[in-house]
Amino acid sequence: MFTSQTSSFQESIDVDERDIDFDNEEFAGYSQKIQQINSYYAIYYYQSTSLTLLDTSLPSEAEPELRSYISRRLSKGALLGGMGNIATVELSVPEQAVGCYCCLLDQEKSPEQIEADGNGWVVCLLGESEKGLNLFRIELDKYVQGLQGSLTPEMQNLETYVRPYLNCWYEESVMHIHRVVQLLQANLGYLLHAALSHKLVEVTEADEKTKTDVARFIKAASLQGLVQENTTTASLCKAISEDSHTNLIIDCSTSPPTLTNAVSNRFCDDWIQAFLNATERFNPFLLRQILENFKLKAIQDMNNLKRFIRQAEMSHYALYRCCLFLQSCGNGDVLLQNAHAEHSSLPEACGIINVLEEFLGEQAQDTLY
């Protein structure tokens, strides 16, 4: 049973570029380091049935091809206001086929225009593959929606704001995980552990971009919203976050950064090398897939623990198996923390969790001697 558990864990870590996109070879070029990644953008003003190009970084021969594609999508009603759509498009660019994120941003209407056909802007972000961009859909949605308040039909701020903003889409929406891994290197396990255990992370002596990168990494690595939560779990997370003595502090005044209140475990540490390898390949899409696999494995272990706890209520042997599982998974402290919150209203389950916590405590003491 636990040999299978170890094998499953290793398969989770051993993400290959092929795992991201099984039906094409778009990631094959990442077998070696890549220092330059092509990304493009285009923005159009949409009025009734016509599209007017406002700005683009695409080659001149590729832009009409993209405009034709968008027109077809609009005529089919496939672009909905505020909702990003990702597909593969073939254009006259070196990559030939690229992922294309398109979003229609509706122009605000006056009361007398409510019944009129909608006007707005179509923002397109292009690069890599469809499946690669899908890994960053949330970030792309947020980035494009952040532009809406700055758009006007006249586009007086095109050169001063809109163009620089769109030029940075890849750096801001895709590369943040890569930058955080580069920042922390071998200390990344502490940040992964903090994300799983709801700890507050403070970044000091750093610019706002670095602080934002770390905050976004934690949000991407967190299980909040992906596991069953109740008011007790929320209260636990809030209590942990408000305990300043447990905050992970990352001091960027030194290189590498100095960490205070740093806690990790074997589970988190075992993932570090996979992240570092993907960073060396300069592959942000592989990095994101590894992060998703990390979360998936943590969720699977949480579900296994819940199943073992239910079984342990009726069987001492099941309790023994539960102890072995916690010992082998390397993530016992995080799993029990979440289990305690989720089972707080179930006395029998709490009793079993207390026994398991004592077992882990004894195991930790044994490793010191």
C-alpha positions, -999 to +999 in steps of 0.1 A: +000+000+000+027+025+010+050+015-019+021+025-041+018+058-022+055+065-027+053+057-064+022+080-068+041+108-051+071+104-074+049+104-105+034+137-092+068+153-090+082+139-123+063+163-145+076+163-181+069+190-207+049+163-225+025+161-196+013+197-202+004+191-239+000+155-250-013+162-285+013+185-299+050+193-297+048+230-287+068+224-255+095+203-272+118+233-276+120+236-238+143+206-235+171+232-236+173+266-219+153+294-236+162+330-229+138+347-253+101+339-254+079+355-280+047+370-268+023+394-286-007+415-280-034+432-300-063+455-290-093+464-312-122+487-308-154+468-315-185+487-328-216+469-340-200+445-365-167+462-373-133+459-357-108+488-357-072+480-348-059+503-321-025+488-314-006+455-318+029+440-314+022+414-341+041+414-374+021+433-401+013+401-420-001+383-389-025+410-377-051+407-405-052+369-398-059+375-362-086+401-370-103+376-393-103+350-365-118+375-340-145+386-364-155+350-369-156+345-331-177+376-326-202+367-354-208+334-336-213+350-303-183+332-289-168+362-271-187+372-240-181+404-222-155+401-194-149+364-200-116+353-215-115+328-243-084+307-251-078+289-283-050+280-308-046+303-338-024+299-368-007+331-378+023+343-398+046+343-368+078+322-362+058+298-340+031+294-367+005+282-341+002+300-308-022+302-279-045+332-280-064+347-251-092+370-262-115+390-240-143+414-249-144+444-226-178+461-229-179+499-230-202+514-204-235+526-218-255+556-209-292+550-200-304+559-235-280+533-250-291+503-230-309+487-259-283+495-284-257+470-298-227+469-275-195+486-282-162+477-265-126+466-269-113+432-278-079+425-261-058+396-274-027+382-257-008+356-277+021+333-269+031+297-264+002+272-265-035+270-257-029+246-229-001+267-215-022+298-214-050+279-198-028+273-168-028+310-162-064+318-171-071+334-137-041+357-139-049+367-175-085+375-167-074+397-138-047+414-159-070+423-188-099+434-165-074+457-148-072+476-181-109+484-185-110+516-164-083+531-186-099+525-220-117+552-240-128+553-277-103+580-283-074+561-266-055+593-257-034+573-232-024+546-257+013+554-257+016+565-221-003+537-204-022+511-226+007+501-248+032+497-219+006+478-199-001+453-227+036+449-235+041+436-200+013+410-199+036+380-201+061+393-175+033+402-151+008+374-156+030+344-163+065+349-149+057+356-112+061+319-101+095+318-119+107+349-102+097+336-067+115+303-073+146+322-084+143+344-053+141+316-027+159+287-045+165+259-019+144+278+007+112+274-014+099+246+008+093+270+036+070+291+014+052+260+001+046+249+037+034+284+047+008+283+018-005+249+029-007+257+066-024+292+062+005+311+076+009+348+070+040+357+050+057+390+054+082+402+028+105+430+041+132+452+024+118+444-010+101+463-038+064+461-044+068+438-074+086+412-053+060+415-025+032+411-050+050+381-066+052+363-033+016+370-024+004+357-058+026+326-054+011+319-020-024+323-034-016+299-063-002+273-039-029+276-013-057+250-010-083+275+000-114+271-021-102+236-032-109+216+000-140+214+021-141+243+045-165+253+073-166+281+097-143+263+121-117+259+094-120+295+085-116+305+121-084+283+124-069+300+093-077+334+107-062+325+141-030+312+125-027+343+103-032+366+132-005+349+154+025+371+146+048+346+163+042+321+135+045+345+106+071+336+080+093+366+075+113+369+043+140+396+046+152+405+011+180+428+024+204+399+020+211+376-009+197+350-007+169+363+015+170+356+053+139+337+066+125+339+101+100+314+117+107+291+088+090+257+090+089+230+064+085+193+062+096+164+040+066+166+017+073+203+008+111+198+006+107+169-018+092+192-044+119+218-044+142+202-070+113+198-095+107+236-092+144+244-096+147+222-126+118+239-144+132+273-135+166+264-151+147+254-182+131+289-182+097+272-185+070+290-165+043+267-179+060+236-165+064+255-132+027+261-130+019+225-138+043+213-110+025+237-086-009+223-096+004+188-091+018+198-057-017+210-046-034+179-061-011+156-042-018+175-009-055+172-015-053+135-022-034+130+010-060+150+029-088+128+015-068+097+024-064+108+059-101+116+063-109+081+051-084+065+075-098+085+104-133+073+096-120+037+095-100+042+127-132+049+146-141+012+142-107-005+139-074-004+159-057-018+128-070+012+108-055+035+134-022+018+129-024+022+091-032+058+097+000+063+117+020+046+090+004+068+064+013+100+083+048+088+088+053+080+051+036+110+035+059+136+051+031+161+054+016+149+087+017+183+105-003+201+077-028+172+073-035+170+110-039+207+113-066+207+086-082+175+100-084+190+135-104+220+121-126+199+099-135+174+126-138+198+156-175+190+161-169+152+161-156+139+195-146+105+183-127+118+153-110+144+175-098+117+199-082+098+171-066+130+157-051+136+192-036+101+192-021+108+158-007+141+169+010+124+199+024+097+175+039+124+152+053+142+182+070+111+194+084+105+160+097+140+158+114+135+192+130+103+181+147+120+152+164+144+176+183+116+193 
